[in-house]
Amino acid sequence: MPIYTYHCDSCGVQFDRQQKFSDQPLRVCPECQEEALRKVYQPVGIVFKGSGFYATDNRSSSGMGRSSKKNSSGENNGGSETKAKKPADSSSD
């Protein structure tokens, strides 16, 4: 069961409560009995390790992807990628 953090906008108390997914969120503060509770969403500490999760998985330690490294002449290394040139703007006044 997940643990939810609640904060009361009336008295400022903050507490954690273990609840089922199917349980309704709490509304009434246990301290001041006001209907001013709201859930606090905090970042989750999940780390996915391994390949295949994100596009950044193939980056080297310098942050450059393998396909974008350039050789000494300034050209891309042996990839079959070609950049399409934009046609020149032919509208002249």
Secondary structure, 3 states (H helix, E strand, C coil): CCEEEEEECCCCCEEEEECCCCCCCCCCCCCCCCCCEEEECCCCCCCCCCCCCCHHHHCCCCCCCHHHCECCCCCECCCCCCCCCCCCCCCCC
